[in-house]
Amino acid sequence: MTSWQDAVRDVGPVALALVLLAAIAVGAGAAGGLRQGRDVGVAVARAVVQIVVVGLVLAVVLRTPALAPAYLALALAVASWTSARRLRFPRSWPLTALAIGLGAATAAAVVVGVGALEPRALQVVPFTAQLIGGAMSATTLAGRRLLDDVEGGWPLVEGWLALGATPARAVADLGRTAATRALAPALDQTRTVGLVTLPGAFVGLLLGGASPLEAARVQLLVLVGLVAAETIAVVVVTAGIGRRVVTKPQRLGS
């Protein structure tokens, strides 16, 4: 039986599982008074549509490697726009694009450059896409945390500015704190891998028939690659925001 036939055969059980899981999320949320039933439904529906579309697009990209750069550029553009929208900081899209792109590109270049992954679309595209996603989350967390901390601690920042400090110096300590906290999820996942959780790449490879050692090799590349990419991203975004903070972020909100 072909993989296509296997996929068609599994649609029924997968659809049922998704419906039941979504219902559990809605029910648990209702019991806790969260009122997020509609959000869960929309999120699940969007996930289904997006995953199917991405799967079809990736099938084309992997058959036509020349399209890989265009796909990754699109992923970077969407990630950057999403992060910029979350930050609600004027003209932040170029900054988020730089933070996410530099982090993901550096980590991917190292992994491919030393031969840990072959320079083939089948390996480079999904690996780099994961780095972009992780860098996006870290960029958003670090940037939003810094802006919130600057707003909450504005008297201190304003005091630094009044003494003649540059905006970057005035928020330097807050930027370091924001960057450190944004990296906590990636570091925690790396510290506890195999002990608390089995990450997605590892499980996916095992389910796809790879050996545990091969799955572990790829998962380690993903985990440490994410730490590298996210560290670069949070340093870039906090430094970039720091240089531009001259008044309360809430007054700058776009």
C-alpha positions as CSV (number, residue, x, y, z in Angstrom):
1,M,0.0,0.0,0.0
2,T,1.4,3.4,-0.9
3,S,1.9,6.3,1.5
4,W,-1.0,8.1,-0.2
5,Q,-3.3,5.2,0.4
6,D,-2.1,5.0,4.0
7,A,-2.9,8.7,4.5
8,V,-6.4,8.3,3.0
9,R,-7.1,5.3,5.2
10,D,-6.0,7.2,8.4
11,V,-8.2,10.2,7.7
12,G,-11.2,8.9,9.6
13,P,-9.5,8.0,12.9
14,V,-7.4,11.2,12.7
15,A,-10.5,13.4,12.1
16,L,-12.3,11.7,15.0
17,A,-9.3,12.2,17.3
18,L,-9.1,15.9,16.4
19,V,-12.8,16.5,17.0
20,L,-12.7,14.7,20.4
21,L,-9.5,16.6,21.5
22,A,-11.0,19.9,20.5
23,A,-14.2,19.0,22.4
24,I,-12.2,18.2,25.5
25,A,-10.4,21.5,25.2
26,V,-13.7,23.4,24.9
27,G,-15.3,21.4,27.7
28,A,-12.3,21.9,30.1
29,G,-12.2,25.6,29.3
30,A,-15.9,26.0,29.9
31,A,-15.6,24.2,33.2
32,G,-12.8,26.6,34.2
33,G,-14.7,29.6,33.0
34,L,-12.2,30.4,30.3
35,R,-14.8,31.2,27.5
36,Q,-12.4,30.1,24.8
37,G,-14.6,27.7,23.0
38,R,-14.8,29.8,19.8
39,D,-11.0,30.4,19.9
40,V,-10.3,26.7,20.1
41,G,-12.7,25.9,17.2
42,V,-11.1,28.6,15.0
43,A,-7.6,27.6,15.9
44,V,-8.2,23.9,15.2
45,A,-10.0,24.7,11.9
46,R,-7.1,27.0,10.8
47,A,-4.6,24.4,11.8
48,V,-6.2,21.7,9.7
49,V,-6.5,24.0,6.6
50,Q,-3.0,25.4,7.0
51,I,-1.3,22.0,7.6
52,V,-3.0,20.5,4.5
53,V,-2.0,23.5,2.4
54,V,1.6,23.5,3.7
55,G,1.8,19.8,3.1
56,L,0.8,20.3,-0.5
57,V,3.2,23.2,-1.0
58,L,6.1,21.3,0.6
59,A,5.4,18.3,-1.7
60,V,5.9,20.6,-4.6
61,V,9.0,22.3,-3.0
62,L,10.7,19.0,-2.2
63,R,10.1,17.9,-5.8
64,T,11.5,21.2,-7.1
65,P,14.4,22.2,-4.9
66,A,14.8,25.5,-6.8
67,L,11.6,26.7,-5.0
68,A,13.1,26.1,-1.5
69,P,14.6,29.6,-1.1
70,A,11.2,31.1,-2.1
71,Y,9.4,29.0,0.4
72,L,11.8,29.9,3.2
73,A,11.6,33.6,2.3
74,L,7.8,33.4,2.6
75,A,8.1,31.6,5.9
76,L,10.4,34.4,7.2
77,A,8.1,37.1,5.9
78,V,5.1,35.6,7.6
79,A,7.0,35.0,10.9
80,S,8.4,38.5,10.9
81,W,5.0,40.1,10.2
82,T,3.4,38.0,13.0
83,S,6.1,38.9,15.5
84,A,5.9,42.6,14.5
85,R,2.1,42.6,14.9
86,R,2.4,41.1,18.4
87,L,5.0,43.7,19.5
88,R,2.7,46.7,18.6
89,F,5.8,48.8,18.1
90,P,6.1,51.3,15.2
91,R,8.0,50.1,12.1
92,S,9.2,46.9,13.9
93,W,8.8,44.6,10.8
94,P,12.4,45.2,9.6
95,L,13.7,44.6,13.1
96,T,11.8,41.3,13.6
97,A,12.8,40.2,10.1
98,L,16.5,40.8,10.9
99,A,16.3,39.1,14.3
100,I,14.5,36.0,13.0
101,G,16.3,35.8,9.7
102,L,19.8,36.2,11.2
103,G,19.1,33.7,14.0
104,A,17.7,31.0,11.7
105,A,20.2,31.6,8.9
106,T,23.2,31.4,11.2
107,A,22.2,28.2,12.9
108,A,21.2,26.5,9.6
109,A,24.4,27.6,7.9
110,V,26.5,26.1,10.7
111,V,24.6,22.7,10.6
112,V,24.8,22.4,6.8
113,G,28.3,23.9,6.6
114,V,29.9,21.2,8.8
115,G,28.0,18.4,7.1
116,A,25.6,17.5,9.9
117,L,22.8,17.8,7.4
118,E,23.1,17.3,3.7
119,P,22.5,20.4,1.6
120,R,19.3,19.0,0.1
121,A,15.8,20.6,0.2
122,L,14.4,17.5,2.0
123,Q,16.6,18.2,5.0
124,V,17.3,21.9,4.9
125,V,13.8,23.2,4.4
126,P,12.1,21.5,7.4
127,F,15.1,22.2,9.6
128,T,15.3,25.8,8.7
129,A,11.5,26.3,9.0
130,Q,11.7,25.0,12.6
131,L,14.4,27.5,13.3
132,I,12.4,30.3,11.9
133,G,9.4,29.3,14.0
134,G,11.4,29.1,17.2
135,A,13.2,32.4,16.5
136,M,9.8,34.0,15.9
137,S,8.4,32.9,19.2
138,A,11.6,34.1,21.1
139,T,11.6,37.4,19.2
140,T,8.0,38.1,20.2
141,L,8.5,37.1,23.8
142,A,11.7,39.1,24.3
143,G,10.4,42.2,22.5
144,R,7.0,42.2,24.2
145,R,8.6,41.6,27.6
146,L,11.0,44.5,27.1
147,L,8.3,46.9,26.0
148,D,6.1,45.9,29.0
149,D,9.1,46.3,31.4
150,V,10.0,49.7,30.0
151,E,6.4,50.8,30.4
152,G,6.2,49.5,33.9
153,G,9.6,50.9,34.9
154,W,9.4,54.1,33.0
155,P,10.5,56.4,35.9
156,L,13.9,54.5,36.0
157,V,14.3,54.6,32.2
158,E,13.3,58.3,32.1
159,G,15.9,59.0,34.8
160,W,18.6,57.4,32.8
161,L,17.6,59.5,29.7
162,A,17.5,62.7,31.8
163,L,21.1,62.0,32.9
164,G,22.1,62.0,29.2
165,A,22.2,58.2,28.7
166,T,21.4,56.8,25.3
167,P,18.1,54.9,24.9
168,A,20.1,51.7,24.5
169,R,21.9,52.3,27.8
170,A,18.7,53.3,29.6
171,V,17.0,50.0,28.9
172,A,20.1,47.8,28.7
173,D,19.3,46.0,32.0
174,L,15.7,45.5,31.1
175,G,16.7,44.2,27.7
176,R,19.0,41.5,29.2
177,T,16.2,40.4,31.6
178,A,13.7,40.2,28.8
179,A,16.1,38.2,26.5
180,T,17.0,35.8,29.3
181,R,13.3,35.1,30.1
182,A,12.4,34.6,26.4
183,L,15.1,31.9,26.2
184,A,13.8,30.0,29.2
185,P,11.4,27.7,27.2
186,A,14.1,26.6,24.7
187,L,16.6,26.0,27.5
188,D,14.2,24.1,29.6
189,Q,13.2,21.9,26.7
190,T,16.9,21.2,25.9
191,R,17.7,20.5,29.6
192,T,14.8,18.0,30.0
193,V,14.7,16.4,26.6
194,G,14.1,12.7,27.0
195,L,13.4,13.0,30.7
196,V,10.2,15.0,30.7
197,T,9.2,15.2,27.0
198,L,10.0,13.6,23.7
199,P,10.1,16.5,21.3
200,G,8.2,16.6,18.0
201,A,11.1,15.8,15.6
202,F,12.1,12.8,17.6
203,V,8.6,11.4,17.8
204,G,7.9,12.2,14.1
205,L,11.0,10.4,13.0
206,L,10.3,7.3,15.1
207,L,6.7,7.2,13.8
208,G,8.2,7.5,10.3
209,G,10.4,4.4,10.8
210,A,13.7,6.0,11.7
211,S,16.0,4.3,14.2
212,P,16.1,5.8,17.7
213,L,19.7,6.9,17.2
214,E,18.9,8.7,13.9
215,A,15.9,10.3,15.6
216,A,18.1,11.4,18.5
217,R,20.7,12.9,16.1
218,V,18.2,15.0,14.2
219,Q,16.5,16.1,17.4
220,L,19.7,17.2,19.0
221,L,20.5,19.3,15.9
222,V,17.0,20.9,16.2
223,L,17.2,21.6,19.9
224,V,20.6,23.1,20.0
225,G,20.0,24.9,16.7
226,L,16.9,26.5,18.2
227,V,18.9,27.6,21.2
228,A,21.5,29.3,18.9
229,A,18.9,30.8,16.6
230,E,16.7,32.1,19.5
231,T,19.7,33.6,21.3
232,I,20.7,35.6,18.3
233,A,17.1,36.7,17.7
234,V,16.5,37.9,21.3
235,V,19.8,39.8,21.4
236,V,19.0,41.5,18.1
237,V,15.4,42.4,18.9
238,T,16.1,43.8,22.4
239,A,19.0,45.8,21.2
240,G,17.0,47.2,18.3
241,I,14.1,48.2,20.5
242,G,16.4,49.6,23.1
243,R,17.9,52.0,20.6
244,R,14.5,53.4,19.7
245,V,12.8,53.8,23.1
246,V,12.5,57.5,23.8
247,T,9.1,57.6,25.4
248,K,6.6,55.2,27.0
249,P,5.9,52.2,24.7
250,Q,2.1,52.6,25.3
251,R,2.4,56.1,23.7
252,L,4.2,54.5,20.7
253,G,1.8,51.6,20.1
254,S,0.9,51.3,16.5
